[in-house]
Amino acid sequence: MHSQKTKILLIVLVLAGVLGAWVASRWKAWFYNPPELPYEAPVSPERVLLTFGDSTELSRNVSWICGGEVVPSFLELQSHDTVLRYPAVGEVFASRSGKAAYYHAELRNLTYSSDYRYRVCTGERYSEWYAFHTQDSLTDTVRFVFFGDVQDTVGGTLGPKLRRCFDCWNEEKDFVVFGGDLCERPTDASWRQTFLSIDSIAQSLPVLACTGNHDYIKGLHRTLERRFPLVFSYFLDSQVEGNMVYSLYYRNIHLILLDSNRDRADLKRQREWLENQLAANRARWIIVVVHHPMYSVRNHNHKRQQAAFDDLLLKYKVDLVLQGHEHAYAAMQKGHTAYTISHFSPKKYRVKNTDDFRVVDTLAHGYVQMLTVTDSVLEMVVADDRCGLNNVDSFELSPIR
């Protein structure tokens, strides 16, 4: 009897040791948050970002940060000889090591085929003038660029390379989309690096981004800082019970952003929202952007996300799913739906499962997906960070609606 108890105790100790070693090996990935260095908010407007506002194609929001307290602020918009002022809404966000006032102004009643200049003002401090152009109402052609994870390190050098690859596609672009993990971590220094990487793009073209796991603070329950929707201000109105979801109709496209980093209860809420969006779709094309891939090239388990979303993507014949997270380029087709995985970051991971994928490429540190969409065709061309067009992948999809 004593011998039996000893054996049981040994087994329990061995299992506890194995479990402890496994938890220790995963501790940093699950729970470690790099410290945020102390910082002070800029005294003049910085990190100016142009994006969409509501779900309509002519809506625009502009966000920025300035100072540590909310003061009267506005945006000046110039078109031809007319200058209009739009009031800004401000909110102070205190992170782990500092605070800053975040502002956004909402531009509505814009017109097609128009050139606009704008600047923002906080107190008596003005930004420089920026410019953007609204789309032609007579064309059915939409062109936009997709990047997966960026995650540039503080002091990194991705910015010039990203902008060079962005510019290597000479066609006029309507907007740019990022598939999560735009920042390395939710710290002020990482946000500053992000804006260095997308500088000049961020102020002249609408920028959309979904959330990635690196945008969350780790812990037993991961949390997303308020800072994220204050920067990407379309989420302030579109989020569903804290889930960062967004829907945009732009010409012939219905573009949907999902927040794949949530727990099962939140993913269930997103599923209900997504099905309502898909059932009510009125566009020729449906494109979904989500950070965690439905199907992995690394043998990772994204079953929660797949169970929440994938059957709906197939049921409603979503045309294209743009994904990130796994730091490779990959493409596959399932039924009518095409899936791609992409990134543009210093990190590369080893792929483990490629059986389901039509193409997998891990040679580059970054890929840019360039999409041209008309009523009759969706065309994607994929270039790597050497900026050679069509040197990785290309394909066309035909509409079913």
Sequence and secondary structure as in RCSB ss.txt:
>XXXX:A:sequence
MHSQKTKILLIVLVLAGVLGAWVASRWKAWFYNPPELPYEAPVSPERVLLTFGDSTELSRNVSWICGGEVVPSFL
ELQSHDTVLRYPAVGEVFASRSGKAAYYHAELRNLTYSSDYRYRVCTGERYSEWYAFHTQDSLTDTVRFVFFGDV
QDTVGGTLGPKLRRCFDCWNEEKDFVVFGGDLCERPTDASWRQTFLSIDSIAQSLPVLACTGNHDYIKGLHRTLE
RRFPLVFSYFLDSQVEGNMVYSLYYRNIHLILLDSNRDRADLKRQREWLENQLAANRARWIIVVVHHPMYSVRNH
NHKRQQAAFDDLLLKYKVDLVLQGHEHAYAAMQKGHTAYTISHFSPKKYRVKNTDDFRVVDTLAHGYVQMLTVTD
SVLEMVVADDRCGLNNVDSFELSPIR
>XXXX:A:secstr
 HHHHHHHHHHHHHHHHHHHHHHHHHHHHHH           SS EEEEEE  SSSTT EEEEEE SSS   EEE
EEEETTEEEEEEEEEEEEE SS EEEEEEEEE S  TT EEEEEEEETTEE   EEEE   TT   EEEEEE B 
   TT SHHHHHHHHHHTS S  SEEEE S  SSSSSHHHHHHHHHHSTTHHHHS EEE   GGGEE SSS EE 
THHHHHSTTHHHH BTTB  EEEEETTEEEEE  TTS HHHHHHHHHHHHHHHHT  SSEEEEEESS SS SS  
  HHHHHHHHHHHHHTT SEEEE SSSSEEEEEETTEEEEE BBSS        TT SEEE SSSBEEEEEEE S
S EEEEEEETT  TTSSEEEEE    
